[in-house]
């Protein structure tokens, strides 16, 4: 004996999953008779309407079919409020929700709902306060919060839930997780009497209102709408002064949800005078559009390389990117931040980087081939270039010495090339003079090392017929 509630994922097309049936009591009593003679007090609404935030609005639908078509990509929960007794009305004192049962009255048992009888995610209550001591069919009743489940002499269905007996009374439908799609059947016992539906967002602002007109007591008027903002409350009130009841509730979906793929970017070590670029992915994981605000550029030496997000409206599932460059000018640590905002939510991204001076070392600084006879060959001797820093060293040019010095191998290859952090390579040179004399040359290396270009000296002497030769002759 429990309410039947169905959760239906319209994206997957899965068949509804049936839950338990509920036992409710109903009454064939005309509520209008009690409206005239009973002394009722209506508690004040605890949420005042306020100005809707920019962009807050609702879209209404004429019938359930069009509502379901518009929400076909959302996961909706369905609660039908099934009942068991067509001859009594069940008065209830506490909100209908999944976790709290409603106690039995002094007249009627069992309780209206047991915990777990209805689907999670919402609560239904009223502001009706039937003052203690008033004579009524159920004996003394107190409130506030009193509302009713079931049919009556006017023929409302047994699955109708809500407040009744006063034009000032309202039925409150509160949501726990801020859905963006809600629909239900609205009932009133007076033929053609309008039922007004007010919709509030999570800040308490009224973001929309709609009025529906049930044609006759056994019939309902469909009320369905989607919202650009999460819905926290729906309030029903009718002009007839008899009832504000609902049934066949559908709700679900999420408002546009800002998601950023990281909250921190660490560029690591970047060469002074160089640049590094990183991208941030921004996406909408909700079921409604997401308007991304303007993103302020981060502090120098960080800068935007590309921004496809600012001022962009992201459809559900869509994404955009922001690329941020880092170009250090000093050897030091850097930190900055940027913020991405959309639909009132903000995500902060921290930026960290380190500027490093690239350093290229050459060893030895002198390749001395000594003294050999003309026509002979000395060497080869090896020169090692090494990157001793945490950033890459870019070698752009190498000016090699002329004869009688001769390149004779090595691992470096032709410029330009890059040495990764900790990497090294070699050059090998030989000395092949054809005549007497003292010879010297220079190996000049151009790189992104701030001390570039660097030089390595090559020296050799040929023969013994060299007057005053001391190795420093040009």
C-alpha positions, 0 to 999 in steps of 0.5 A: 500500500504505497504511492506509485512513482516512476522515474523515466529517463527519456534519453535512454527510452527505457520503460518506466520502472514501477514502484509501490502503490499507495493506500489513501483515504477519500471522501464524498463530502462537498468541501464548499459546505465547510468553507462557509461554516469553518473558521480558517486561518491562513499562515503567511507565505514564508517566501515573498516574491522578488524581482526576477534575475536577468534571464530568469523566465519560464516557457509554458506548454499546452499539453503533456505531449508538447512538454515531453517533446521539449524535455526529451533530453532530460531525465524526469521523475513521475509521481502519480499519487495513486489512492485506494479508497474512493469514498473518503478524504484523507487530511494530512498534517505534514508535507508529502515527501519521501522521507516523512510519513503523515500521521493518522487523524483522530478520525481516519487511519492509517496515515496518509503516506508512509516514508518512502511511498513517494518519489524523492526530490520534492515536498507538497504542503499547504498554508492552511491552519484549521484551528483546534476545536472547530467541529468538522467530520474528522474531529478537532484538527490543528495545523498549520500545514493541513492539506487533503488527498483524494476525491470528493462529491465534485468528482476530483480523482483520488490522486489529487493532492493539495489544499482546499476549503479557502480561497486564500489557501495555497498549495506549495510544491517545493523542490530539493535539487532545482529542476528546470522542467515541471508539469502536473494536472491542476484541479479545482472543484468549480467548473472553469475556475482558474488556477494560478501557478507561480514559479520561484527560483532558488533565490526566492525570485518569482520568475514566471506565472501562468493560469490554467482553467479546469473545464469541469470538476472531474477534469484537470487543466495541464500546467507545464513549463521549463525554466532558464533557472533552477526552480525551488518552489511552485505555488498553486492558488485558485479563484473559486475558494474551494481547492488548489490541487494537483496530480500526475507530477513530472519534474527534472532536468538541470539548469545550464551547469558551468564545468571547467576542466581544471582549477589550476594550470602549472606551466612549469619552467619556461625560458625567459624570452620564450613562451608557453601556451595552455588551454582551459576547457569550459562546458555546459553539462546542464539541460538549458543554455549557459551564458558565459560572461566576459573573462578578464585577462590575467596579469602579465606576463600571462595573456590570452592567446585565444578566447572563444568563451567570453559572451558565448551562449553554450547549448547543453553539452557544448564547450569552448576554450580559453588559451593563455600564453606565458612569456616570462621576462625575468628569472622568477616565479609567477602566479596569476588567476582568472575567473570564468562565470556563467549563470551566477556560478564562478570557477577560479583557475590558478596560473603558476609558472617559473621563468628560467634563464637557459644556459648552454655550456661548452667544454673544454673552452680550448681545443689545443692540438699541439705541434705537428709536422706539416702534412700530418693530422692531429686529433680528433678532439671532442667538444661537448655542448650541454644544457644544464637548466630546466628549460630547453636550449635552442641552438640556432647557428654554429659558425665553424672554423676554417682550414686547417681545422676540419670537422670530423664527426660528433653527435650534434648535427647541423643547426638549428636544433634543441637540447632538452634539459639535461641533454648534451651533444658533441662536435669532433675536430681534427688539425691538418696543416699543410705548412709551417705556422701557428693556427687558431680558429673559433667555434661560434654558437648562437642560442637562446642563452642570454650570454649567446653567442658563445665561443670555443677556441681551436689552436695548433702549430705546424713545424719547428721553423716558427720564430717567436711562436708562442701560440698567441699569434693570429 
